[in-house]
Amino acid sequence: MFLAATTMPALAYEPIIAMPGEQLIISPPGGQMAVLATREQTDGQFGVVAIDLTPGTGPGPAITHSLSAETWYLVDGEVEFHVGDKVFTGGPGTFVSVDAGQSHGFIAKSDGKLLILFQPGGYEHFFMEWNETQVPKGPEAGKLENKYGVTRPAP
């Protein structure tokens, strides 16, 4: 009997371990968040942020990412989610995933925490740049969103 040798494929990225107190904490005008993984750390595969929610936190009911899919996992709190023409309120444990090109958004209804995955990675840099520039919500933040492939419907 002949057994073929198998080799493991090379890892695309090194393991990421970020203990509390070691994570990058940023505070753009949209609220405080932890940047848990960036495209640079994941060979471009994904980026992850965890947003501390307060009532009203969120992009609103309708944005569209042209460059990445977005996945949400609500750790704590209550959030009104918008996916296409569906509107629903979720509590802890709610999971939502939308592909690039799908209209989506959310509005926090209470304090809480929302984990967000962007695939491929890159959109986490929007929040990092927003933190650096501190441009207020509105047209200036909209220009920054456009840079990262996000559009909003006309008012």
GROMACS elastic network, one bead per residue, 0.5 to 0.9 nm:
[ bonds ]
;  ai    aj funct       b0    kb
    7    10     6  0.89841   500
    8    11     6  0.85941   500
    9    12     6  0.88201   500
   10    13     6  0.88265   500
   11    14     6  0.69510   500
   12    42     6  0.71744   500
   12    43     6  0.60781   500
   12    45     6  0.88304   500
   13    16     6  0.84757   500
   13    40     6  0.89154   500
   13    41     6  0.65571   500
   13    42     6  0.52822   500
   13    43     6  0.57834   500
   14    41     6  0.74300   500
   14    42     6  0.76144   500
   15    41     6  0.86565   500
   15    42     6  0.86566   500
   16    36     6  0.85376   500
   16    37     6  0.74274   500
   16    41     6  0.74979   500
   16    42     6  0.84178   500
   17    36     6  0.88464   500
   18    21     6  0.81157   500
   18    22     6  0.56322   500
   18    23     6  0.56931   500
   18    36     6  0.70633   500
   18    37     6  0.88899   500
   19    22     6  0.54058   500
   19    23     6  0.67925   500
   20    23     6  0.63746   500
   21    24     6  0.83683   500
   21    25     6  0.88112   500
   22    25     6  0.88077   500
   23    34     6  0.61764   500
   23    35     6  0.65392   500
   23    36     6  0.62996   500
   24    33     6  0.83635   500
   24    34     6  0.55566   500
   24    35     6  0.53043   500
   24    36     6  0.71297   500
   25    32     6  0.71277   500
   25    33     6  0.57315   500
   25    35     6  0.63832   500
   26    31     6  0.83159   500
   26    32     6  0.57448   500
   26    33     6  0.55503   500
   26    34     6  0.63104   500
   26    35     6  0.75042   500
   26   127     6  0.80298   500
   26   128     6  0.70276   500
   26   131     6  0.62324   500
   26   132     6  0.88915   500
   27    30     6  0.74214   500
   27    31     6  0.55261   500
   27    33     6  0.63804   500
   27    34     6  0.88374   500
   27   127     6  0.85725   500
   27   128     6  0.87037   500
   27   130     6  0.86484   500
   27   131     6  0.57485   500
   27   134     6  0.87000   500
   28    31     6  0.57111   500
   28    32     6  0.65914   500
   28    33     6  0.83013   500
   28   127     6  0.65766   500
   28   128     6  0.75675   500
   28   129     6  0.83655   500
   28   130     6  0.54705   500
   28   132     6  0.75297   500
   28   133     6  0.82519   500
   28   134     6  0.59149   500
   28   135     6  0.83794   500
   28   136     6  0.89143   500
   29    32     6  0.81654   500
   29   130     6  0.74680   500
   29   131     6  0.71634   500
   29   134     6  0.61641   500
   29   135     6  0.73560   500
   29   136     6  0.62655   500
   29   137     6  0.69452   500
   30    57     6  0.66475   500
   30    58     6  0.71527   500
   30    59     6  0.82615   500
   30   127     6  0.84860   500
   30   130     6  0.86505   500
   30   131     6  0.89135   500
   30   136     6  0.86726   500
   30   137     6  0.75584   500
   31    51     6  0.72644   500
   31    52     6  0.68325   500
   31    53     6  0.73152   500
   31    54     6  0.80223   500
   31    57     6  0.70112   500
   31    58     6  0.87336   500
   32    50     6  0.87568   500
   32    51     6  0.62344   500
   32    52     6  0.56641   500
   32    53     6  0.80220   500
   33    49     6  0.66104   500
   33    50     6  0.54188   500
   33    52     6  0.56709   500
   33    53     6  0.87839   500
   33   127     6  0.87645   500
   34    48     6  0.86012   500
   34    49     6  0.55513   500
   34    50     6  0.51629   500
   34    51     6  0.65824   500
   34    52     6  0.83151   500
   35    38     6  0.73424   500
   35    47     6  0.82039   500
   35    48     6  0.62834   500
   35    50     6  0.66471   500
   35    51     6  0.87864   500
   35   124     6  0.72376   500
   35   127     6  0.87751   500
   35   128     6  0.82779   500
   36    47     6  0.75072   500
   36    48     6  0.52893   500
   36    49     6  0.53870   500
   36    50     6  0.71751   500
   37    40     6  0.82080   500
   37    41     6  0.62969   500
   37    42     6  0.71721   500
   37    46     6  0.75175   500
   37    49     6  0.70800   500
   37   121     6  0.85914   500
   37   124     6  0.83048   500
   38    41     6  0.52592   500
   38    42     6  0.64171   500
   38    43     6  0.86919   500
   38    44     6  0.77220   500
   38    45     6  0.89107   500
   38    46     6  0.68334   500
   38    48     6  0.66613   500
   38    49     6  0.87248   500
   38   121     6  0.63484   500
   38   122     6  0.68956   500
   38   123     6  0.87935   500
   38   124     6  0.66180   500
   38   125     6  0.77477   500
   39    42     6  0.50824   500
   39    43     6  0.58422   500
   39    45     6  0.63033   500
   39    46     6  0.56395   500
   39    47     6  0.54300   500
   39    48     6  0.89212   500
   39   120     6  0.74457   500
   39   122     6  0.55099   500
   39   123     6  0.87069   500
   39   124     6  0.81580   500
   39   125     6  0.87340   500
   40    43     6  0.55723   500
   40    44     6  0.60457   500
   40    45     6  0.88863   500
   40    47     6  0.87142   500
   40   121     6  0.81902   500
   40   122     6  0.85319   500
   41    44     6  0.74922   500
   41    45     6  0.88906   500
   41    46     6  0.87608   500
   41    47     6  0.84231   500
   42    45     6  0.54336   500
   42    46     6  0.61625   500
   42    47     6  0.74421   500
   42   121     6  0.77323   500
   43    46     6  0.79748   500
   43   121     6  0.84777   500
   44    47     6  0.78452   500
   44   119     6  0.82750   500
   44   120     6  0.59042   500
   44   121     6  0.51574   500
   44   122     6  0.73010   500
   45   118     6  0.86488   500
   45   119     6  0.61458   500
   45   121     6  0.54998   500
   45   122     6  0.89552   500
   46   117     6  0.67529   500
   46   118     6  0.54454   500
   46   122     6  0.73239   500
   47   116     6  0.82756   500
   47   117     6  0.57614   500
   47   118     6  0.51133   500
   47   119     6  0.66700   500
   47   120     6  0.70963   500
   47   122     6  0.63332   500
   47   123     6  0.72014   500
   47   124     6  0.59552   500
   47   125     6  0.88016   500
   48   115     6  0.72333   500
   48   116     6  0.56017   500
   48   118     6  0.62785   500
   48   119     6  0.89314   500
   48   121     6  0.79087   500
   48   123     6  0.89995   500
   48   124     6  0.67803   500
   49   114     6  0.83138   500
   49   115     6  0.59845   500
   49   116     6  0.53464   500
   49   117     6  0.67591   500
   49   118     6  0.86059   500
   49   124     6  0.67503   500
   50   113     6  0.66573   500
   50   114     6  0.55654   500
   50   116     6  0.61241   500
   50   117     6  0.88765   500
   51   112     6  0.83143   500
   51   113     6  0.55725   500
   51   114     6  0.52036   500
   51   115     6  0.64210   500
   51   116     6  0.77418   500
   52    57     6  0.86217   500
   52   111     6  0.74168   500
   52   112     6  0.59833   500
   52   114     6  0.67590   500
   53    56     6  0.81000   500
   53    57     6  0.57966   500
   53    58     6  0.81325   500
   53    76     6  0.88399   500
   53    77     6  0.77535   500
   53    79     6  0.89716   500
   53   108     6  0.62693   500
   53   109     6  0.85691   500
   53   110     6  0.70293   500
   53   113     6  0.53911   500
   53   114     6  0.70197   500
   54    57     6  0.55673   500
   54    77     6  0.89590   500
   54   108     6  0.63284   500
   54   109     6  0.73800   500
   54   110     6  0.56397   500
   54   112     6  0.66963   500
   54   113     6  0.87717   500
   55    58     6  0.89069   500
   55    78     6  0.89967   500
   55    79     6  0.87639   500
   55   107     6  0.75477   500
   55   111     6  0.60685   500
   55   112     6  0.88761   500
   56    60     6  0.84102   500
   56   107     6  0.55134   500
   56   108     6  0.50932   500
   56   109     6  0.63416   500
   56   110     6  0.79612   500
   57    60     6  0.81665   500
   57   106     6  0.80645   500
   57   107     6  0.56830   500
   57   108     6  0.51219   500
   57   109     6  0.80939   500
   57   110     6  0.89073   500
   58    61     6  0.84722   500
   58   105     6  0.72204   500
   58   106     6  0.54094   500
   58   108     6  0.63273   500
   59    62     6  0.74591   500
   59    63     6  0.71940   500
   59   105     6  0.58798   500
   59   106     6  0.62175   500
   59   107     6  0.69488   500
   60    63     6  0.76278   500
   60    82     6  0.84561   500
   60   104     6  0.85916   500
   60   105     6  0.54471   500
   60   106     6  0.54753   500
   60   107     6  0.56230   500
   61    80     6  0.86192   500
   61    81     6  0.74276   500
   61    82     6  0.54999   500
   61    83     6  0.82187   500
   61    87     6  0.86955   500
   61   103     6  0.84886   500
   61   104     6  0.63684   500
   61   106     6  0.56463   500
   61   107     6  0.70853   500
   62    82     6  0.70224   500
   62    83     6  0.80116   500
   62    84     6  0.79992   500
   62   103     6  0.55970   500
   62   106     6  0.80407   500
   62   151     6  0.87830   500
   62   152     6  0.63041   500
   62   153     6  0.70408   500
   63   102     6  0.83001   500
   63   103     6  0.54769   500
   63   104     6  0.54923   500
   63   105     6  0.60020   500
   63   150     6  0.65506   500
   63   151     6  0.57145   500
   63   153     6  0.72316   500
   64   100     6  0.72046   500
   64   101     6  0.56473   500
   64   102     6  0.58433   500
   64   104     6  0.63671   500
   64   105     6  0.84222   500
   64   149     6  0.80619   500
   64   150     6  0.54351   500
   64   151     6  0.53370   500
   64   152     6  0.64789   500
   64   153     6  0.87011   500
   65    68     6  0.58446   500
   65    69     6  0.70940   500
   65    70     6  0.81367   500
   65    99     6  0.83257   500
   65   100     6  0.53561   500
   65   101     6  0.56863   500
   65   102     6  0.72942   500
   65   103     6  0.78235   500
   65   104     6  0.87722   500
   65   123     6  0.89619   500
   65   148     6  0.81233   500
   65   149     6  0.56143   500
   65   151     6  0.67657   500
   66    69     6  0.82776   500
   66   100     6  0.52528   500
   66   101     6  0.52060   500
   66   102     6  0.84715   500
   66   148     6  0.85340   500
   66   149     6  0.51855   500
   66   150     6  0.62843   500
   66   151     6  0.79932   500
   67   100     6  0.61161   500
   67   101     6  0.80279   500
   67   119     6  0.85238   500
   67   120     6  0.77584   500
   67   122     6  0.85665   500
   67   123     6  0.83368   500
   67   148     6  0.76009   500
   67   149     6  0.56879   500
   67   150     6  0.79886   500
   68    99     6  0.70553   500
   68   101     6  0.81939   500
   68   118     6  0.60611   500
   68   119     6  0.52231   500
   68   120     6  0.56032   500
   68   121     6  0.73734   500
   68   122     6  0.80446   500
   68   123     6  0.75379   500
   68   149     6  0.83220   500
   69    97     6  0.74700   500
   69    98     6  0.57217   500
   69   101     6  0.80070   500
   69   102     6  0.84533   500
   69   117     6  0.81278   500
   69   118     6  0.57448   500
   69   119     6  0.51568   500
   69   120     6  0.71461   500
   70    96     6  0.83695   500
   70    97     6  0.58226   500
   70    98     6  0.54365   500
   70    99     6  0.64787   500
   70   100     6  0.73747   500
   70   116     6  0.69014   500
   70   117     6  0.57058   500
   70   119     6  0.64878   500
   71    95     6  0.74712   500
   71    96     6  0.56707   500
   71    98     6  0.62721   500
   71    99     6  0.85236   500
   71   115     6  0.81661   500
   71   116     6  0.56083   500
   71   117     6  0.50256   500
   71   118     6  0.65931   500
   71   119     6  0.82854   500
   72    94     6  0.78882   500
   72    95     6  0.56824   500
   72    96     6  0.51565   500
   72    97     6  0.62299   500
   72    98     6  0.88348   500
   72   114     6  0.67086   500
   72   115     6  0.57026   500
   72   117     6  0.65398   500
   73    92     6  0.81083   500
   73    93     6  0.65086   500
   73    94     6  0.58079   500
   73    96     6  0.66610   500
   73    97     6  0.87706   500
   73   113     6  0.88472   500
   73   114     6  0.59075   500
   73   115     6  0.51250   500
   73   116     6  0.65769   500
   73   117     6  0.85924   500
   74    77     6  0.72099   500
   74    78     6  0.80081   500
   74    79     6  0.79798   500
   74    90     6  0.77168   500
   74    91     6  0.66844   500
   74    92     6  0.51811   500
   74    93     6  0.54906   500
   74    94     6  0.53172   500
   74    95     6  0.66208   500
   74    96     6  0.88046   500
   74   112     6  0.80420   500
   74   113     6  0.63553   500
   74   115     6  0.62529   500
   74   116     6  0.86891   500
   75    91     6  0.81044   500
   75    92     6  0.50814   500
   75    93     6  0.59953   500
   75    94     6  0.79042   500
   75   112     6  0.71829   500
   75   113     6  0.53842   500
   75   114     6  0.56654   500
   75   115     6  0.69123   500
   76    91     6  0.68415   500
   76    93     6  0.77148   500
   76   111     6  0.77891   500
   76   113     6  0.50895   500
   76   114     6  0.70526   500
   77    90     6  0.83705   500
   77    91     6  0.58351   500
   77    92     6  0.60898   500
   77   108     6  0.78447   500
   77   109     6  0.75851   500
   77   110     6  0.55949   500
   77   111     6  0.55683   500
   77   113     6  0.65550   500
   77   114     6  0.83228   500
   78    89     6  0.68543   500
   78    90     6  0.57119   500
   78    92     6  0.71262   500
   78   107     6  0.89802   500
   78   108     6  0.62510   500
   78   109     6  0.53473   500
   78   110     6  0.54727   500
   78   111     6  0.75215   500
   78   112     6  0.70877   500
   79    88     6  0.83610   500
   79    89     6  0.55759   500
   79    90     6  0.54274   500
   79    91     6  0.66465   500
   79   106     6  0.65774   500
   79   107     6  0.57459   500
   79   109     6  0.52150   500
   79   110     6  0.71668   500
   79   112     6  0.87288   500
   79   114     6  0.89878   500
   80    87     6  0.69469   500
   80    88     6  0.56846   500
   80    90     6  0.64096   500
   80   105     6  0.85062   500
   80   106     6  0.55013   500
   80   107     6  0.52134   500
   80   108     6  0.62271   500
   80   109     6  0.67164   500
   81    86     6  0.80268   500
   81    87     6  0.56893   500
   81    88     6  0.54154   500
   81    89     6  0.59860   500
   81    90     6  0.71517   500
   81    96     6  0.85794   500
   81   104     6  0.76362   500
   81   105     6  0.60355   500
   81   107     6  0.66656   500
   81   108     6  0.85658   500
   82    85     6  0.70113   500
   82    86     6  0.57165   500
   82    88     6  0.67740   500
   82    89     6  0.88998   500
   82   103     6  0.79549   500
   82   104     6  0.51616   500
   82   105     6  0.50102   500
   82   106     6  0.57954   500
   82   107     6  0.85311   500
   83    86     6  0.51888   500
   83    87     6  0.65870   500
   83    88     6  0.87143   500
   83    96     6  0.87488   500
   83    98     6  0.75778   500
   83   102     6  0.74396   500
   83   103     6  0.60418   500
   83   105     6  0.66902   500
   83   106     6  0.86774   500
   84    87     6  0.81693   500
   84   102     6  0.66404   500
   84   103     6  0.50970   500
   84   104     6  0.59400   500
   84   105     6  0.89429   500
   85   103     6  0.84836   500
   85   104     6  0.88162   500
   89   109     6  0.87785   500
   90    93     6  0.80248   500
   90    94     6  0.55676   500
   90    95     6  0.85470   500
   91    94     6  0.58430   500
   92    95     6  0.89279   500
   92   112     6  0.87891   500
   92   113     6  0.89471   500
   97   117     6  0.89750   500
   98   101     6  0.83771   500
   98   102     6  0.62002   500
   98   103     6  0.82312   500
   98   104     6  0.74534   500
   99   102     6  0.57615   500
   99   119     6  0.89390   500
  100   103     6  0.85639   500
  100   119     6  0.88954   500
  103   152     6  0.86997   500
  108   111     6  0.73287   500
  108   112     6  0.80505   500
  109   112     6  0.89418   500
  117   120     6  0.88867   500
  117   121     6  0.81576   500
  117   124     6  0.87885   500
  118   121     6  0.53644   500
  118   122     6  0.72467   500
  118   123     6  0.64654   500
  118   124     6  0.73836   500
  119   122     6  0.79595   500
  119   123     6  0.86105   500
  120   123     6  0.84474   500
  121   124     6  0.70798   500
  121   125     6  0.87419   500
  122   125     6  0.56691   500
  122   126     6  0.77108   500
  122   148     6  0.78828   500
  123   126     6  0.52822   500
  123   127     6  0.74200   500
  123   148     6  0.62993   500
  123   149     6  0.84287   500
  124   127     6  0.55043   500
  124   128     6  0.65603   500
  124   129     6  0.88608   500
  125   129     6  0.59228   500
  125   130     6  0.82407   500
  125   148     6  0.82255   500
  126   129     6  0.52415   500
  126   130     6  0.59782   500
  126   131     6  0.84975   500
  126   144     6  0.71102   500
  126   145     6  0.68586   500
  126   147     6  0.82945   500
  126   148     6  0.63988   500
  127   131     6  0.60229   500
  127   132     6  0.86369   500
  128   131     6  0.50802   500
  128   132     6  0.64311   500
  128   133     6  0.88546   500
  129   133     6  0.61361   500
  129   134     6  0.81964   500
  129   144     6  0.82616   500
  130   133     6  0.51723   500
  130   134     6  0.54373   500
  130   135     6  0.65648   500
  130   136     6  0.88613   500
  130   141     6  0.75362   500
  130   144     6  0.75311   500
  131   134     6  0.52821   500
  131   135     6  0.82666   500
  132   135     6  0.86213   500
  133   136     6  0.89709   500
  134   141     6  0.87721   500
  135   138     6  0.85661   500
  135   140     6  0.61216   500
  135   141     6  0.59083   500
  135   144     6  0.88305   500
  136   139     6  0.82900   500
  136   140     6  0.66932   500
  136   141     6  0.61916   500
  137   140     6  0.68988   500
  137   141     6  0.52302   500
  137   142     6  0.75514   500
  138   141     6  0.54622   500
  138   142     6  0.60109   500
  138   143     6  0.88684   500
  139   143     6  0.63335   500
  139   144     6  0.88120   500
  140   143     6  0.52415   500
  140   144     6  0.66744   500
  140   145     6  0.88236   500
  141   144     6  0.50401   500
  141   145     6  0.61977   500
  141   146     6  0.86848   500
  142   146     6  0.61738   500
  142   147     6  0.86795   500
  142   150     6  0.82858   500
  142   151     6  0.79722   500
  142   152     6  0.82826   500
  143   146     6  0.51092   500
  143   147     6  0.64372   500
  144   147     6  0.51220   500
  144   148     6  0.68034   500
  144   150     6  0.87169   500
  145   148     6  0.52529   500
  145   149     6  0.64890   500
  145   150     6  0.51142   500
  145   151     6  0.71021   500
  146   149     6  0.50093   500
  146   151     6  0.60764   500
  147   150     6  0.74293   500
  152   155     6  0.85528   500
